Amino acid sequence: QEGEDIIFACTMKSGKKASICVTGSGDTGQNDKKFAQYRFGPADAPAELVWPMAPSDGKLAFKSVPYSGGGEAQISFVNGDTEYVVFSRIVRTNFEPGEPNYPAIEDGILIRRGGTVLGELGCGGDVEMPIQYALAEQYSDPAPEMIYAE
């Protein structure tokens, strides 16, 4: 929405939009402070999933890890019995001396329930905004661990 800082935004391969934005007015009232909010749904209709609806509902969790030639950032939350993990990663694909490294860049959402992966939704084409580390750290709690599909 206009005036919000964007932590993450992409159009999924399905055509739906996924975003994490800093919302709220920043007023001193508990119900109107700025907070990070996940939104998912059609680009031209109301979001299908919004979490948290208000700061009192909880906070997103952020974790990052460096890799040789890349790294990964994750923002996660639990809604009911389902866990959602938004990720941005760059992975080095070639370690041969003197040869170029064509990094694999992936952004998307991992969804799991009870530790079982239900699916992984990939962003399609160009990502409007990969995870912005500084904003994610400012508006999220630290996550205890990285979460992977395998």
C-alpha positions in Angstrom: 0.0 0.0 0.0 1.1 3.5 -0.5 3.6 4.8 2.0 4.6 1.3 3.3 8.2 0.0 3.4 8.5 -3.2 1.4 10.5 -6.0 3.1 9.7 -8.6 0.4 7.5 -8.7 -2.8 7.1 -11.0 -5.7 4.5 -12.4 -8.2 4.2 -16.1 -7.8 4.3 -18.5 -10.8 0.5 -18.8 -10.3 0.1 -15.0 -10.8 -0.7 -14.3 -7.2 1.2 -11.7 -5.2 3.2 -12.3 -2.0 4.5 -9.5 0.1 5.7 -8.5 3.5 5.3 -4.8 4.2 5.7 -2.5 7.2 2.2 -1.3 8.0 0.6 0.9 10.7 0.9 4.6 11.4 3.6 4.4 14.0 1.4 6.2 16.5 2.2 5.5 20.1 -1.0 3.6 20.7 -0.5 -0.2 21.0 -3.0 -1.1 18.3 -1.5 1.3 15.7 2.3 0.9 15.9 4.3 -0.1 12.8 4.7 -3.8 12.2 5.6 -6.3 9.5 2.7 -7.9 7.8 2.6 -10.9 5.3 0.0 -10.7 2.5 -0.8 -13.3 -0.2 -3.5 -13.4 -2.9 -4.6 -12.2 -6.3 -3.1 -8.9 -7.5 -6.5 -7.4 -8.3 -8.5 -8.6 -5.3 -8.3 -8.6 -1.4 -5.6 -10.8 0.0 -6.5 -14.4 0.8 -4.1 -14.5 3.8 -2.9 -11.6 5.9 -0.8 -12.2 9.0 -0.6 -10.7 11.6 -3.8 -8.6 11.3 -2.7 -6.5 14.3 0.6 -6.2 16.3 -1.0 -8.1 19.2 -1.4 -11.2 17.0 2.3 -11.8 16.9 5.4 -11.1 15.0 7.1 -12.5 12.0 10.5 -14.3 12.6 13.7 -13.6 10.6 16.8 -15.7 10.2 19.7 -15.5 7.7 22.8 -17.6 6.9 25.7 -16.9 4.6 26.8 -19.6 2.1 30.0 -19.8 0.1 29.2 -17.5 -2.8 25.7 -16.6 -1.6 23.3 -16.8 1.3 19.7 -17.2 2.4 17.2 -15.1 4.4 13.9 -16.5 5.7 10.9 -14.8 7.3 8.5 -17.2 8.9 5.3 -17.4 10.9 2.7 -19.9 12.1 -1.0 -19.5 11.3 -3.1 -22.1 13.1 -1.3 -25.4 12.4 0.5 -24.2 9.2 3.9 -22.7 9.0 4.9 -20.3 6.2 8.5 -19.6 5.3 9.3 -16.8 2.8 12.8 -17.2 1.5 15.3 -15.4 -0.7 18.5 -17.4 -1.5 21.6 -17.2 -3.7 23.5 -20.5 -4.1 26.9 -20.8 -5.9 26.6 -23.4 -8.7 30.2 -23.9 -9.8 33.3 -24.5 -7.8 35.7 -25.3 -10.7 38.8 -23.0 -10.6 38.8 -20.5 -13.5 35.3 -21.2 -14.6 32.4 -18.8 -14.1 30.0 -19.1 -11.2 26.4 -18.8 -12.4 24.5 -18.4 -9.1 21.1 -20.0 -8.6 18.7 -17.3 -7.3 15.5 -18.4 -5.8 12.6 -16.7 -3.9 9.4 -18.2 -2.8 7.3 -19.6 0.1 7.7 -23.0 1.8 4.6 -24.3 3.5 4.5 -27.1 6.0 2.3 -28.6 8.7 3.6 -30.8 11.5 7.1 -30.7 10.0 5.8 -32.1 6.7 6.3 -30.0 3.6 2.9 -29.3 1.9 4.4 -27.4 -0.9 6.9 -24.8 -2.2 5.6 -21.9 -4.2 8.2 -20.2 -6.4 8.3 -16.6 -7.5 8.0 -16.3 -11.2 10.3 -14.1 -13.3 11.8 -11.0 -11.7 11.3 -10.6 -8.0 10.1 -7.1 -7.2 11.9 -7.1 -3.8 14.0 -9.9 -2.3 14.1 -10.0 1.5 15.5 -6.7 2.8 17.7 -7.8 5.8 17.7 -4.5 7.7 13.9 -4.1 7.7 13.4 -7.8 8.4 15.6 -7.5 11.4 14.0 -4.3 12.6 10.4 -5.6 12.4 10.7 -9.3 13.1 11.8 -11.5 16.1 14.9 -13.7 15.6 13.9 -17.2 14.3 15.5 -20.1 16.2 16.6 -22.0 13.1 16.6 -22.1 9.3 13.8 -24.2 7.8 14.4 -26.4 4.8 12.2 -28.7 2.7 14.5 -31.7 3.2 
